[in-house]
């Protein structure tokens, strides 16, 4: 979660959106102000503008701010403009059909892999029906940024980069440790 202090309204609004997006269940006004280290009056102004434009919504019962649906229009506009979705979707469905596994496509940016499309395999649906554990939602969500070195997709993208670019990614992002599931859990999920 963000704790860096931003210096202008645009920086603060972007940091606020990212912080709220990364917090399941949303955040209250005071929590946002405290986390971002911005005055409550400034926070109120930014929240009201983002809410008015549909980038945030405030839950009436809990008073928590959550990401609004206007962000979807931006996200789908970006996917449409890159052309990745239209080109990748048929291949993802074919791959999923042939392997029975989930398939995803991502892009490397700022040392992270950004998941831009994903098709779930039948195994995920069967797990849900049988109430068995399945991969964490954070590892499956389109739009999620994960350290490139911590995912199979990211490692595949890094493997085909020139050494200089891989070194630049490592220099820029480091090799942060990510919480690992025990190997027995990973193997069990592969067998299921």
C-alpha positions as CSV (number, residue, x, y, z in Angstrom):
1,X,0.0,0.0,0.0
2,X,1.1,3.5,-0.8
3,X,2.6,5.6,2.0
4,X,4.6,8.0,-0.2
5,X,3.5,11.6,0.0
6,X,2.5,13.1,-3.3
7,X,3.1,16.7,-4.1
8,X,0.3,17.9,-6.4
9,X,-3.4,17.1,-6.9
10,X,-2.9,14.9,-9.9
11,X,-0.2,12.8,-8.1
12,X,-2.4,12.6,-5.1
13,X,-5.5,11.6,-7.1
14,X,-3.6,8.9,-8.9
15,X,-2.0,7.6,-5.7
16,X,-5.4,7.6,-4.1
17,X,-7.0,5.6,-6.9
18,X,-4.2,3.0,-6.7
19,X,-4.4,2.8,-2.9
20,X,-8.1,2.2,-2.9
21,X,-7.9,-0.3,-5.8
22,X,-5.3,-2.3,-3.8
23,X,-7.4,-2.5,-0.7
24,X,-10.1,-5.1,-0.7
25,X,-13.3,-3.7,0.8
26,X,-12.2,-0.1,0.2
27,X,-11.1,2.6,2.6
28,X,-12.7,5.4,4.7
29,X,-11.9,9.0,4.2
30,X,-9.7,9.2,7.3
31,X,-7.8,6.1,6.4
32,X,-7.0,7.4,3.0
33,X,-5.9,10.8,4.4
34,X,-3.7,9.0,6.9
35,X,-2.1,6.5,4.5
36,X,-1.4,9.1,1.8
37,X,-0.3,11.7,4.4
38,X,-2.5,14.4,2.9
39,X,-4.8,16.9,4.7
40,X,-8.4,15.8,5.2
41,X,-9.7,18.8,3.3
42,X,-7.5,18.0,0.3
43,X,-8.5,14.4,0.5
44,X,-12.2,15.4,0.6
45,X,-11.8,17.5,-2.5
46,X,-10.1,14.7,-4.4
47,X,-12.5,12.1,-3.2
48,X,-15.6,14.2,-4.2
49,X,-14.2,14.8,-7.7
50,X,-13.3,11.2,-8.3
51,X,-16.7,10.1,-7.0
52,X,-18.6,12.6,-9.1
53,X,-16.8,11.4,-12.2
54,X,-17.5,7.7,-11.3
55,X,-13.9,6.7,-10.6
56,X,-14.8,6.0,-7.0
57,X,-18.0,5.2,-5.2
58,X,-18.8,5.5,-1.6
59,X,-20.7,2.7,0.1
60,X,-23.5,4.3,2.0
61,X,-23.5,1.7,4.8
62,X,-19.8,1.4,5.5
63,X,-18.7,4.9,4.3
64,X,-15.8,3.1,2.4
65,X,-14.6,4.3,-0.9
66,X,-14.2,1.7,-3.6
67,X,-13.1,1.8,-7.2
68,X,-15.9,3.0,-9.5
69,X,-17.0,1.6,-12.8
70,X,-15.6,4.5,-14.8
71,X,-12.2,2.9,-14.5
72,X,-13.5,0.0,-16.6
73,X,-14.1,2.3,-19.6
74,X,-10.5,3.4,-19.3
75,X,-9.2,-0.1,-19.0
76,X,-11.2,-1.5,-21.9
77,X,-10.2,1.6,-24.0
78,X,-6.6,0.8,-23.4
79,X,-7.1,-2.9,-24.3
80,X,-8.9,-1.9,-27.5
81,X,-6.2,0.6,-28.5
82,X,-3.4,-1.9,-28.0
83,X,-5.2,-4.6,-30.0
84,X,-3.9,-7.3,-27.6
85,X,-7.4,-8.5,-26.5
86,X,-8.7,-9.1,-30.0
87,X,-5.5,-10.9,-31.1
88,X,-5.0,-12.9,-28.0
89,X,-8.5,-14.1,-27.0
90,X,-8.9,-16.8,-29.7
91,X,-5.4,-18.2,-28.8
92,X,-6.2,-18.2,-25.1
93,X,-9.4,-20.1,-25.6
94,X,-7.7,-22.6,-27.9
95,X,-4.8,-23.1,-25.4
96,X,-7.3,-23.5,-22.5
97,X,-9.3,-26.0,-24.5
98,X,-6.3,-28.1,-25.5
99,X,-4.6,-28.1,-22.1
100,X,-7.6,-27.9,-19.7
101,X,-5.6,-25.2,-17.8
102,X,-6.1,-21.5,-17.4
103,X,-4.2,-19.2,-19.9
104,X,-3.2,-15.6,-19.6
105,X,-1.4,-12.9,-21.5
106,X,0.5,-10.0,-20.0
107,X,2.8,-7.2,-20.9
108,X,6.0,-6.2,-19.2
109,X,6.0,-2.7,-17.8
110,X,8.0,-1.0,-15.1
111,X,9.5,-4.3,-14.0
112,X,6.1,-5.9,-13.5
113,X,3.9,-8.2,-15.6
114,X,0.5,-6.6,-16.1
115,X,-2.2,-9.3,-16.8
116,X,-4.3,-8.0,-19.7
117,X,-6.4,-11.0,-20.5
118,X,-7.1,-14.4,-19.0
119,X,-9.3,-17.4,-19.8
120,X,-10.0,-19.7,-16.9
121,X,-9.6,-23.4,-17.5
122,X,-12.3,-26.0,-16.5
123,X,-10.2,-26.9,-13.4
124,X,-10.9,-23.6,-11.8
125,X,-14.6,-24.0,-12.3
126,X,-14.5,-27.6,-10.9
127,X,-12.5,-26.4,-7.9
128,X,-15.2,-23.8,-7.1
129,X,-18.0,-26.4,-7.5
130,X,-16.1,-28.9,-5.2
131,X,-15.2,-26.1,-2.8
132,X,-11.4,-26.8,-3.1
133,X,-8.8,-24.1,-2.8
134,X,-7.8,-22.4,-6.1
135,X,-5.3,-19.7,-7.0
136,X,-5.7,-16.5,-5.1
137,X,-7.9,-13.9,-6.9
138,X,-5.0,-11.4,-6.8
139,X,-3.0,-13.7,-9.0
140,X,-5.8,-14.1,-11.5
141,X,-7.3,-10.6,-11.9
142,X,-7.0,-8.8,-15.2
143,X,-5.2,-5.5,-14.5
144,X,-3.2,-6.9,-11.7
145,X,0.5,-6.0,-11.7
146,X,2.8,-8.6,-10.2
147,X,6.7,-8.6,-10.0
148,X,7.8,-10.2,-13.3
149,X,10.2,-12.6,-11.5
150,X,7.4,-14.0,-9.3
151,X,5.1,-15.4,-12.0
152,X,5.4,-17.9,-14.8
153,X,4.2,-15.4,-17.3
154,X,6.7,-12.8,-16.1
155,X,9.5,-15.3,-16.3
156,X,8.6,-16.3,-19.8
157,X,8.6,-12.6,-20.8
158,X,12.0,-12.0,-19.2
159,X,13.4,-15.1,-20.8
160,X,13.1,-13.6,-24.2
161,X,14.5,-10.2,-23.4
162,X,18.2,-9.3,-24.1
163,X,20.3,-9.6,-21.0
164,X,20.7,-5.8,-20.8
165,X,17.0,-5.3,-20.5
166,X,16.6,-8.1,-17.9
167,X,19.4,-6.4,-15.9
168,X,17.6,-3.0,-16.3
169,X,14.3,-4.6,-14.9
170,X,16.2,-6.1,-12.0
171,X,18.0,-2.8,-11.3
172,X,14.7,-0.9,-11.5
173,X,12.4,-3.2,-9.6
174,X,14.7,-5.5,-7.6
175,X,13.9,-9.1,-6.8
176,X,11.4,-8.6,-4.0
177,X,10.5,-11.7,-2.2
178,X,6.9,-12.8,-2.7
179,X,4.9,-14.9,-0.3
180,X,5.3,-18.5,-1.5
181,X,2.9,-21.4,-1.0
182,X,4.6,-24.5,0.2
183,X,5.7,-26.8,-2.7
184,X,3.3,-29.5,-1.4
185,X,0.4,-27.1,-1.9
186,X,1.5,-26.2,-5.4
187,X,2.0,-29.8,-6.4
188,X,-1.4,-30.8,-4.9
189,X,-3.0,-28.0,-6.9
190,X,-1.3,-29.2,-10.1
191,X,-2.5,-32.8,-9.6
192,X,-6.1,-31.7,-9.0
